[in-house]
Amino acid sequence: MIEIDIPGYKKLHLKNLVLDYNGTLACDGEMLPGVKTCLTKLAEELDIHVLTADTFGKARSGLNGIPCDLSILPLDRQDIGKLEVVEHLDERHTVCIGNGRNDRLMLEEAVLGIAVIIGEGAAMECVTAADVVCSNILSALELLTNPLRLIATLRS
C-alpha cells in the first residue's frame, strides 16, 4: 500500500494500480523503455492490473516478467468494462493511468486518475477526467514512487 497525504486535497490509501496498455505503457504495441523496471518496483506495494483491447496483440509478451494481472477486454464497451474492474477493486484505493477515450470513466471514478500523453496522444475526455496529466508514463509512475511530486501538484 502507498499512503500519501495531500494537504487541502485528500489522503490517498492506494492498493491498486490500473493501467491501459497501448498508448499508456506501450506505443504501437511495444513496451516503452523503463516501464518494466518501474512497474516491477511498484508491484512491491500495489496490485497491478492492465486492461486492454490488445490492438497489436503484444500485451502478454510485453508484460512478461512483470507481476501484474492482464485482462484483454472485448472491443465493445471498453469504457464500461474498465470502469467495472475499478469498481470491483474498490475505486477508493485505486489509481488509474490511461490516455484513451475508453479510459475516461475509470480515471474519473478512481481516487486518483492520471492521464498520459505519449506518441498516440490523449483523448480530451480522458484528460479532463484525470486529476493529473503527465507527458510520459515514467513521469506518471514516478508520481507514485516519489509522492512529493504528487503533493506539489495537487495540494491547495
C-alpha positions as CSV (number, residue, x, y, z in Angstrom):
1,M,0.0,0.0,0.0
2,I,1.1,3.5,-0.7
3,E,-0.2,6.3,1.6
4,I,0.0,9.9,0.5
5,D,-1.5,12.8,2.4
6,I,-2.0,15.8,0.1
7,P,-2.8,18.9,2.1
8,G,-6.1,20.6,1.1
9,Y,-6.9,17.7,-1.3
10,K,-7.2,14.2,0.2
11,K,-5.4,11.3,1.9
12,L,-4.7,8.5,-0.5
13,H,-4.5,4.9,0.6
14,L,-3.6,3.2,-2.6
15,K,-3.8,-0.6,-3.0
16,N,-4.3,-1.0,-6.8
17,L,-2.8,0.4,-9.9
18,V,-4.9,0.0,-13.1
19,L,-3.4,0.9,-16.4
20,D,-4.2,0.9,-20.1
21,Y,-1.7,-0.8,-22.3
22,N,-1.3,0.7,-25.7
23,G,-0.8,4.5,-25.7
24,T,0.0,4.3,-22.0
25,L,2.6,1.6,-21.3
26,A,3.4,0.9,-24.9
27,C,3.4,2.6,-28.3
28,D,2.4,0.5,-31.3
29,G,2.3,-2.5,-29.0
30,E,5.9,-2.2,-27.9
31,M,6.6,-1.6,-24.2
32,L,8.2,1.8,-23.6
33,P,11.8,1.8,-22.2
34,G,12.0,1.9,-18.4
35,V,8.4,0.9,-17.8
36,K,9.1,-2.7,-16.8
37,T,11.5,-1.6,-14.1
38,C,9.1,1.0,-12.7
39,L,6.2,-1.5,-12.7
40,T,8.2,-4.2,-11.1
41,K,9.2,-1.8,-8.3
42,L,5.6,-0.6,-7.8
43,A,4.3,-4.2,-7.7
44,E,6.1,-4.5,-4.3
45,E,3.4,-2.0,-2.9
46,L,0.5,-2.2,-5.3
47,D,-1.6,-4.8,-7.1
48,I,-1.1,-4.0,-10.7
49,H,-3.9,-4.6,-13.3
50,V,-3.5,-3.9,-17.0
51,L,-6.7,-3.6,-19.1
52,T,-6.5,-3.6,-22.9
53,A,-8.1,-4.5,-26.2
54,D,-4.6,-5.6,-27.2
55,T,-4.9,-3.9,-30.6
56,F,-1.4,-5.0,-31.6
57,G,-1.5,-8.5,-30.0
58,K,1.6,-7.8,-28.0
59,A,0.4,-7.1,-24.4
60,R,1.1,-10.5,-23.0
61,S,4.6,-10.7,-24.3
62,G,5.3,-7.0,-23.4
63,L,4.2,-7.6,-19.8
64,N,6.1,-10.9,-19.4
65,G,8.0,-10.9,-16.1
66,I,6.0,-8.0,-14.6
67,P,3.9,-9.1,-11.6
68,C,0.5,-8.0,-12.8
69,D,-2.9,-9.2,-13.9
70,L,-3.7,-8.7,-17.6
71,S,-7.3,-8.5,-18.8
72,I,-8.0,-8.4,-22.5
73,L,-11.3,-6.7,-23.0
74,P,-13.7,-7.0,-25.9
75,L,-13.8,-4.1,-28.3
76,D,-17.4,-3.2,-27.5
77,R,-18.0,-1.0,-24.4
78,Q,-14.4,-1.0,-23.1
79,D,-15.0,2.2,-21.1
80,I,-17.7,0.3,-19.1
81,G,-15.5,-2.8,-18.8
82,K,-12.6,-0.8,-17.4
83,L,-15.0,1.1,-15.0
84,E,-16.4,-2.2,-13.7
85,V,-12.9,-3.5,-13.0
86,V,-12.1,-0.4,-11.0
87,E,-15.3,-0.5,-9.0
88,H,-14.7,-4.2,-8.3
89,L,-11.2,-3.5,-7.0
90,D,-12.6,-0.5,-4.9
91,E,-12.1,2.8,-6.5
92,R,-11.4,4.4,-3.1
93,H,-8.0,2.6,-3.1
94,T,-7.2,2.6,-6.8
95,V,-5.1,4.8,-9.0
96,C,-5.7,4.6,-12.8
97,I,-3.5,5.7,-15.7
98,G,-4.6,5.9,-19.3
99,N,-4.8,8.0,-22.4
100,G,-7.8,7.0,-24.4
101,R,-11.4,7.9,-24.5
102,N,-12.2,4.4,-23.2
103,D,-10.1,5.3,-20.1
104,R,-12.1,8.3,-19.1
105,L,-14.6,6.6,-16.8
106,M,-12.0,4.7,-14.8
107,L,-9.9,7.8,-14.4
108,E,-12.9,9.8,-13.2
109,E,-14.0,7.0,-10.8
110,A,-10.6,6.2,-9.3
111,V,-9.4,8.0,-6.2
112,L,-6.5,9.2,-8.4
113,G,-6.7,9.4,-12.2
114,I,-3.6,10.2,-14.3
115,A,-3.7,10.8,-18.0
116,V,-0.6,10.4,-20.1
117,I,0.2,11.9,-23.5
118,I,2.7,9.9,-25.5
119,G,3.0,9.0,-29.2
120,E,-0.6,8.4,-30.0
121,G,-1.8,11.4,-28.0
122,A,-4.6,11.5,-25.4
123,A,-8.4,11.9,-25.8
124,M,-9.6,15.2,-24.4
125,E,-12.3,13.5,-22.4
126,C,-9.6,11.4,-20.7
127,V,-7.5,14.5,-20.0
128,T,-10.4,16.3,-18.4
129,A,-11.4,13.3,-16.3
130,A,-7.9,13.0,-14.8
131,D,-6.6,14.6,-11.6
132,V,-3.1,14.9,-13.1
133,V,-1.7,14.9,-16.7
134,C,1.8,13.7,-17.5
135,S,3.8,14.0,-20.6
136,N,5.0,10.3,-20.4
137,I,4.4,7.1,-18.5
138,L,7.6,7.2,-16.5
139,S,6.6,10.6,-15.1
140,A,3.2,9.3,-14.2
141,L,4.6,6.2,-12.4
142,E,7.2,8.3,-10.6
143,L,4.4,10.3,-9.0
144,L,3.8,7.1,-7.0
145,T,7.4,6.3,-6.2
146,N,8.2,10.0,-5.4
147,P,5.0,11.2,-3.8
148,L,6.3,14.7,-3.0
149,R,5.9,15.4,-6.7
150,L,2.2,14.4,-6.5
151,I,1.8,16.5,-3.3
152,A,3.4,19.5,-5.1
153,T,0.9,19.2,-8.0
154,L,-2.3,18.6,-6.1
155,R,-2.0,20.5,-2.8
156,S,-4.1,23.6,-2.2
